[in-house]
């Protein structure tokens, strides 16, 4: 039984690492428009890769400009300091959705950790407000 568990864990780790190994030809140094090949490859590829992995982990896609502004306002209401670093705040919000969608018992604590960076400290109470804002906005759609 223990061997079967170990084999399963090794296979899962191997599968995850193989997803990171699949690249596109645009990485080979060809003189193409930057991002053009990547966009085409990503949009025509089957549901594998980073987007599918993030979705499986409960992480939403990058927000639109309007969603981003709404999200930053909601986050600032919980802790104004976290939006000083807008990109970090957006990334933290997307990643926090994995805790929310996964039903984490420590989601408030996880938010306090994710939104503590540089010179910004987020308390667990503020983490709870962040989680409520993410849920209220519908940002973390399962």
MOGIJO-V253003 format. One record per pair of residues at least 4 apart in sequence whose C-alpha atoms are under 8 Angstrom apart, sorted by the first residue. I is the first residue (numbers start at 1). J is the second residue. Records with the same first field share a line. If there is no record, write none. Layout:
# MOGIJO-V253003
I->J / J
This chain:
# MOGIJO-V253003
1->5
2->6
3->7
4->8
5->9
6->10
7->11
8->12
9->13
10->14
11->15
12->16
13->17
14->18
15->19
16->20
17->21
18->22
19->48 / 49 / 50
20->49 / 50
22->49
23->27
24->28 / 37 / 38 / 41
25->30 / 37
26->30 / 32 / 37 / 38
32->36 / 37
33->37
35->39
36->40
37->41
38->42
39->43
40->44
41->45
47->51 / 52
48->52 / 53
49->53
50->54
51->55 / 61
52->56
53->57
54->58 / 59 / 60 / 61
55->59 / 60 / 61
57->98
58->97 / 98 / 99 / 101 / 102 / 140 / 141 / 142
59->94 / 95 / 96 / 97 / 98 / 140
60->94 / 97 / 139 / 140 / 141
61->94
62->94
63->67 / 68
64->68
65->69
66->70
67->71
68->72 / 90
69->73
70->74
71->75 / 90 / 134 / 137
72->76 / 83 / 86 / 89 / 90
73->77
74->78 / 130 / 133 / 134
75->79 / 80 / 82 / 83 / 89 / 130 / 133
76->80 / 81 / 82 / 83
78->126 / 127 / 129 / 130
79->83 / 122 / 126
80->84
81->120
82->86 / 89 / 115 / 116 / 120 / 122
83->89
85->89
86->90
87->91
88->92
89->93 / 115
90->94
91->95
92->96 / 114 / 115
93->97 / 134
94->98 / 140
95->99
96->100 / 107 / 110 / 111 / 114 / 131
97->101 / 102 / 134 / 139 / 140
98->102
99->103 / 104 / 107 / 110
100->104 / 107 / 131 / 140
101->140 / 141 / 142
103->107
106->110
107->111 / 127 / 128 / 131
108->112 / 124 / 125 / 126 / 127 / 128 / 131
109->113 / 123 / 124 / 127 / 128
110->114 / 127
111->115 / 124 / 127 / 128 / 130 / 131
112->116 / 121 / 122 / 123 / 124 / 125 / 126 / 127
113->122
115->120 / 121 / 122 / 127
116->120 / 121 / 122
117->121
122->126 / 127
123->127
124->128
125->129
126->130
127->131
128->132
129->133
130->134
131->135
132->136
133->137
134->138 / 139 / 140
135->139 / 140
